[in-house]
Amino acid sequence: SYSFCTLLNVNMTHSWLLIPLLLLLSPCTNAADMKNGFGNAAFTNTEQDIADFNKWFTEHYEKESGTLRMEVRRAKAGGGFGVFATSKIPAEYPYLRIPMKLLMNEQKMAENIPLADAIKKSGMTHTHTKLAIFLMYEKFVTKEKSFWYPYIKTLPSLMDTPAYYTPYEVAELQGTGIQERLTREQGNWKSSFRKLKERLFEANAQVFPSKVFSTWENYKWAQSIVSTRTIWAGGQPNLIPFLDMINCKEGPKNPERVHQTVREGEFATTYAPWEFLKDDEVFENYGQKNSIYFQHHGFSIQDNSHDCLDVRPALPNAIYKHVKAQGIEPNEEYCIKPGSIPDNLMVVLRILGQEPDERESYKGSYHSRMSYPVEMRAFDSLIDVAHDFLELQLTSPKEDKQILKDPSISFRYRMIVSFRLSQKKMAFKIVQWADEVASALHVAMVQENRNK
């Protein structure tokens, strides 16, 4: 299962999802970057911002949770933040117990009665949008008086996520599927903003100052922050300071081990994924595929053990009715990797693997192994699906590797090329694996025929 909301370990009563933003942003945009059509988000947070946040968080944390063994610092790469150990942290140690009062969520928003009443009267039910509006209010209206001001100051004003890419940068993602997802996401945000502007912001001008809430860029910023930093708790999204500053990396010895945060009383408790020594940067493995990492956070992991390739097979019209008869939409998207093909896709591939006359008369199940010829043709069709993906790409793996050798390319361009390279590598792995399976099926068929 590669569901966006179910990839992390959960306990029996509380489900948590942490999707933090990788904050390794390059410090600024330079002329060479812009000349080539690529830019980096300007990094505006100061050392004082980091110091203020560490002081604020540590004071509130240690009053209720004991000694904090970490602090936020500049990351060793790029100009963004990372979390670093201030003393040794053993593996599986409960290294973070964040008091629930530090969370930004709908319950905290309800304490602002005019804001909460206006939103309630509007009939809005989308929890992510409520959190985005609450964040906008705290940042642009409450400002320095906000309880979360030291945290909000650390949030990036611009981001190196695809939502902030130039058209030239987005074009470099051709064939990966990211372009289409960005178009849908931005369209949904803009539609939401137009409706909110009329039905909520303008209708309650005394609560929502027009210079703040009539600005698309402010709304886009808030939605981007919520999209990249949401932590689910008790069925609702939260912004949890400090926890969302831990960057992503697979464990050195246990890549299968993913992030674990559970609610224990009035605390959000996180357990160390492996041992960290003093001054080590602390990481969590969030167990996501690269297309999720890249679309929402702007990075990817080479040789990501949780990765899979997003494909939408182009099917001939002749098999549409057979696919629909199995309760499957012909344009369904799948995420595939060697040894892991979704059941619905295997059904489609087996339908493709049948001869036309066999397909018309077949009454059996497509959900279990069929005849050797059908299975072999099914895996040949899977190879075609991977080849179709590769044919849509702008560059070859060799070209991408050559680009990445250039130390002068912008951060964004490096992330774009790294992501599309990871997807091509996955496609080639699928081709190799599917070819091996088809060959093994052929050998088994020949052996079986000989035994007859």
C-alpha positions in Angstrom: 0.0 0.0 0.0 1.3 3.4 -0.9 -1.5 5.5 0.5 -0.4 9.1 1.4 -2.0 8.8 4.8 -1.1 5.3 6.0 2.6 4.8 5.5 3.8 5.4 9.0 3.7 3.1 12.0 0.7 3.7 14.3 -0.3 2.6 17.7 -3.8 1.1 18.4 -5.5 4.4 19.2 -3.7 7.2 17.5 -2.7 7.7 13.8 0.0 10.2 13.0 1.5 11.3 9.7 4.5 13.5 9.5 5.4 15.0 6.1 8.1 17.6 6.8 9.7 20.0 4.4 13.3 19.4 3.6 14.9 22.7 4.4 18.2 22.4 2.6 17.6 25.6 0.5 20.3 27.4 -1.3 20.9 30.9 0.2 19.8 33.1 -2.7 19.2 33.3 -6.4 22.2 34.4 -8.6 22.3 35.9 -12.1 23.6 32.7 -13.6 20.7 30.7 -12.2 18.1 33.1 -13.6 19.9 33.3 -17.0 19.5 29.6 -17.3 15.8 29.7 -16.3 16.4 28.2 -12.8 16.2 29.9 -9.5 16.6 29.3 -5.8 14.3 30.6 -3.1 15.7 33.5 -1.2 16.6 32.3 2.4 15.6 35.2 4.7 15.7 33.6 8.1 18.5 34.9 10.4 20.7 33.3 13.1 18.6 35.4 15.5 15.4 33.7 14.2 17.0 30.3 15.0 18.1 31.4 18.4 14.7 32.8 19.3 13.0 29.6 18.2 15.3 27.4 20.2 14.8 29.5 23.3 11.0 29.6 22.9 10.7 25.8 22.2 13.2 24.7 24.8 11.5 26.8 27.6 8.0 25.3 26.8 9.4 21.8 26.2 11.5 21.5 29.4 8.8 22.8 31.7 6.8 19.7 31.0 8.9 17.1 29.1 12.4 17.2 30.7 15.7 17.8 29.1 15.7 18.4 25.3 18.7 16.6 23.7 18.5 18.5 20.4 18.5 22.0 18.9 17.9 23.6 15.5 20.9 24.7 13.6 21.9 25.6 10.1 22.1 22.4 8.1 25.6 21.4 6.9 24.5 21.5 3.3 22.6 24.5 1.8 21.3 27.4 3.9 18.3 25.9 5.7 17.7 24.3 9.0 18.3 20.9 10.5 17.9 19.3 13.9 21.2 18.3 15.7 21.9 16.2 18.8 23.3 18.1 21.7 24.1 14.8 23.5 24.0 11.1 22.6 20.6 9.7 21.6 20.3 5.9 21.7 18.3 4.1 19.1 14.5 3.8 19.9 14.9 6.3 22.7 11.8 8.6 23.1 13.9 11.6 22.1 11.0 14.0 21.6 7.9 14.5 23.8 6.2 17.7 22.5 3.5 19.2 24.7 0.2 19.2 22.9 -0.2 22.9 23.7 2.5 23.8 21.2 0.5 22.4 18.2 -1.3 24.7 15.7 -4.6 23.1 14.9 -8.4 23.6 14.7 -8.7 23.4 18.5 -6.3 26.3 18.9 -8.0 28.2 16.2 -11.3 27.9 18.1 -9.8 30.0 20.9 -9.9 33.0 18.4 -13.7 33.4 18.7 -14.3 35.9 15.8 -12.1 33.9 13.5 -13.7 30.5 14.4 -17.2 31.9 14.3 -16.7 33.4 10.8 -15.3 30.1 9.5 -18.1 28.1 11.1 -20.8 30.3 9.6 -19.2 30.0 6.2 -19.9 26.2 6.3 -16.3 25.4 5.5 -15.3 21.8 6.4 -11.9 21.3 4.8 -9.5 21.0 7.7 -6.3 21.7 5.7 -7.8 25.0 4.5 -8.9 25.9 8.0 -5.3 25.4 9.2 -4.0 27.5 6.3 -6.3 30.4 7.2 -5.3 30.1 10.8 -1.7 30.3 9.9 -2.3 33.3 7.6 -4.0 35.1 10.5 -1.3 34.3 13.0 1.5 35.4 10.6 0.0 38.5 9.0 -2.5 39.8 11.5 -1.5 38.7 15.0 2.2 38.9 14.1 4.5 39.5 17.1 1.7 38.9 19.5 1.2 35.4 18.3 2.1 32.6 20.7 3.7 30.8 17.8 5.6 33.9 16.5 9.1 32.4 17.1 8.0 29.3 15.2 6.3 31.2 12.3 9.5 33.3 11.9 11.4 30.2 10.9 8.9 29.2 8.2 10.4 30.0 4.7 8.8 32.9 2.9 9.5 31.2 -0.5 10.1 27.5 -1.1 12.1 25.3 -3.4 9.1 23.1 -3.9 7.5 22.6 -7.4 4.6 24.8 -6.4 7.1 27.7 -6.7 8.9 26.5 -9.9 9.1 28.7 -13.0 7.4 27.3 -16.2 10.9 26.6 -17.5 11.6 24.4 -14.4 8.3 22.6 -14.6 9.0 21.8 -18.2 12.1 19.9 -17.2 9.8 17.4 -15.4 8.2 16.3 -18.7 7.1 12.7 -18.6 7.4 12.2 -14.8 3.7 13.0 -14.0 4.6 15.9 -11.7 3.4 18.5 -14.2 -0.1 17.1 -14.3 -0.3 16.8 -10.5 1.0 20.4 -10.1 -1.7 21.6 -12.5 -4.4 19.9 -10.5 -3.1 21.1 -7.2 -2.7 24.7 -8.3 -6.1 24.6 -9.9 -7.7 23.3 -6.7 -6.0 26.0 -4.6 -7.0 28.8 -6.9 -10.6 27.6 -7.1 -10.6 27.4 -3.3 -9.1 30.9 -3.0 -11.7 32.5 -5.3 -14.6 31.0 -3.3 -13.1 31.9 0.1 -12.4 35.5 -1.0 -16.0 36.0 -1.9 -17.8 33.9 0.7 -15.5 34.3 3.7 -12.9 37.0 3.5 -14.9 39.8 1.9 -18.1 38.8 3.8 -16.2 39.2 7.1 -13.9 42.1 6.4 -13.8 43.1 10.0 -12.1 39.7 10.8 -10.0 39.3 7.6 -8.1 42.4 6.6 -8.3 42.7 2.8 -4.7 43.6 2.3 -3.8 40.2 3.8 -6.6 37.9 2.7 -7.3 39.2 -0.8 -3.7 38.3 -1.8 -3.3 35.0 -3.7 0.4 34.8 -2.8 -0.4 34.9 0.9 -2.9 32.1 0.5 -0.6 30.0 -1.7 2.2 30.4 0.9 -0.1 29.2 3.7 -1.4 26.2 1.7 2.2 25.3 0.7 3.3 25.4 4.4 0.4 23.2 5.4 0.9 20.8 2.5 4.6 20.4 3.3 4.6 20.3 7.1 1.3 18.7 8.1 1.3 16.2 11.0 -1.9 14.2 11.4 -3.1 13.6 15.0 -6.5 12.4 16.0 -7.9 12.7 12.5 -6.9 16.3 11.9 -3.9 18.1 10.5 -1.5 20.0 12.9 1.6 22.1 12.6 4.0 20.8 15.3 7.1 23.1 15.9 10.5 21.4 15.9 9.2 18.0 14.8 8.6 19.3 11.3 12.3 20.6 11.1 13.8 17.1 11.2 15.0 16.3 7.7 14.6 13.0 5.8 17.1 10.2 5.3 16.9 6.4 5.3 18.6 4.6 8.2 22.2 3.3 7.6 21.2 -0.3 8.7 17.4 -0.3 8.8 15.9 1.5 5.7 12.7 -0.4 6.3 12.2 1.4 9.6 10.0 4.4 9.2 9.0 7.3 11.4 7.2 6.6 14.7 5.3 9.2 16.6 2.5 8.3 19.0 0.3 10.3 21.3 1.0 9.6 25.0 -1.3 11.6 27.2 -0.7 15.3 26.5 2.5 14.6 24.5 3.5 13.7 20.9 6.3 11.2 21.5 8.8 10.3 18.8 11.3 7.5 19.0 14.8 7.7 17.6 15.2 5.7 14.4 18.8 4.9 15.1 21.6 6.1 17.3 22.8 9.7 17.0 26.0 11.0 18.6 26.6 14.5 19.8 26.5 17.1 16.9 25.1 14.5 14.5 22.2 15.8 12.4 19.1 14.0 13.4 17.0 12.4 10.6 13.8 10.5 10.2 12.9 8.1 7.5 9.4 9.1 6.4 8.9 6.0 4.2 7.5 7.8 1.1 8.0 7.3 -2.6 10.0 9.9 -4.4 7.1 11.4 -6.3 5.6 12.4 -3.0 8.8 13.7 -1.6 9.5 15.7 -4.7 6.0 17.1 -5.4 5.4 18.3 -1.8 8.9 18.9 -0.6 11.2 19.4 -3.6 13.7 16.6 -3.0 14.1 12.9 -3.7 16.3 10.0 -2.4 18.4 8.0 -4.7 17.9 4.2 -4.3 15.0 4.9 -2.0 13.8 1.6 -0.7 10.2 2.9 -0.5 10.2 4.2 -4.0 7.9 3.1 -6.9 7.2 4.4 -10.4 4.0 6.2 -11.1 2.5 5.0 -14.4 -0.7 5.4 -16.3 -0.7 2.7 -19.0 -2.0 3.7 -22.4 -4.5 0.9 -23.2 -6.0 0.1 -26.6 -9.7 0.8 -27.0 -10.4 -2.9 -27.7 -9.8 -3.8 -24.0 -11.7 -0.9 -22.3 -14.9 -2.9 -21.9 -13.0 -5.9 -20.4 -11.1 -3.7 -18.0 -14.3 -1.9 -16.9 -16.0 -5.3 -16.5 -13.4 -6.0 -13.7 -14.4 -2.8 -11.9 -11.2 -1.0 -13.0 -11.0 2.4 -14.7 -8.9 2.2 -17.9 -7.0 5.4 -17.0 -6.1 4.4 -13.5 -2.7 5.3 -12.2 -0.4 2.7 -10.5 2.8 2.8 -8.6 5.0 -0.1 -9.5 8.4 -1.5 -8.5 10.2 -4.9 -9.0 8.4 -7.6 -7.1 5.4 -5.3 -6.3 2.7 -4.8 -9.0 -0.8 -3.7 -7.8 -3.4 -6.4 -8.3 -5.5 -4.2 -10.5 -2.6 -3.6 -12.9 -1.9 -7.3 -13.0 -5.5 -7.8 -14.1 -5.1 -5.3 -16.8 -1.8 -6.9 -18.0 -3.4 -10.3 -18.1 -6.2 -8.9 -20.2 -3.6 -7.5 -22.5 -1.9 -10.8 -22.5 -4.9 -12.7 -23.9 -5.5 -13.3 -27.6 -8.6 -11.4 -28.8 -10.8 -14.5 -29.2 -9.7 -15.9 -25.8 -10.5 -12.5 -24.2 -14.0 -12.5 -25.6 -14.9 -15.9 -24.2 -13.0 -15.9 -21.0 -15.1 -16.4 -17.8 -12.4 -17.1 -15.2 -10.6 -14.9 -12.7 -7.8 -12.5 -13.6 -6.7 -12.2 -10.0 -4.6 -15.3 -10.0 -1.9 -16.7 -12.3 -3.2 -17.7 -15.7 -1.7 -19.8 -18.4 2.0 -19.5 -19.2 1.5 -17.7 -22.5 -0.8 -15.2 -20.9 1.5 -14.5 -18.0 4.5 -14.1 -20.3 2.7 -11.7 -22.5 1.5 -9.8 -19.4 5.1 -9.2 -18.3 6.0 -8.3 -21.8 3.3 -5.6 -21.6 4.7 -4.5 -18.3 8.0 -4.0 -20.0 6.2 -1.9 -22.6 4.7 0.3 -19.9 8.2 1.0 -18.5 9.5 1.7 -22.0 6.6 4.1 -22.7 7.6 6.0 -19.5 11.2 6.2 -20.6 10.3 7.4 -24.1 8.6 10.5 -22.6 11.7 11.7 -20.7 13.7 14.7 -21.9 17.1 13.1 -21.1 18.8 9.8 -20.6 20.2 8.6 -17.3 23.7 9.2 -18.7 22.9 12.8 -19.5 21.3 13.4 -16.1 24.4 12.0 -14.4 26.6 14.3 -16.4 24.5 17.3 -15.5 24.8 16.5 -11.8 28.6 16.5 -12.0 28.4 20.3 -12.6 28.8 22.0 -9.2 27.5 25.3 -10.5 23.9 24.3 -11.2 21.2 25.7 -9.0 19.7 23.8 -6.1 16.3 23.5 -7.9 17.9 22.2 -11.1 19.9 19.6 -9.1 16.7 18.4 -7.3 14.8 18.2 -10.6 17.6 16.2 -12.3 18.0 14.0 -9.3 14.3 13.2 -9.1 13.9 12.4 -12.8 17.1 10.2 -12.7 15.6 8.2 -9.8 12.5 7.6 -11.8 14.4 6.4 -14.8 16.5 4.1 -12.7 13.3 2.6 -11.3 11.9 2.1 -14.8 15.1 0.3 -15.9 14.9 -1.9 -12.8 11.3 -2.8 -13.7 12.3 -3.7 -17.2 15.1 -6.0 -16.0 12.9 -7.7 -13.4 9.9 -8.2 -15.7 12.2 -9.7 -18.4 13.7 -12.1 -15.8 10.2 -13.1 -14.7 9.0 -13.7 -18.3 12.2 -15.7 -19.0 11.6 -17.8 -15.9 8.0 -18.4 -16.9 9.2 -19.6 -20.4 11.7 -22.0 -18.8 8.9 -23.4 -16.5 6.6 -23.8 -19.5 9.1 -25.7 -21.5 9.9 -28.0 -18.6 6.3 -28.7 -17.9 5.7 -29.5 -21.6 8.7 -31.9 -21.5 7.3 -33.7 -18.5 4.1 -34.3 -20.3 
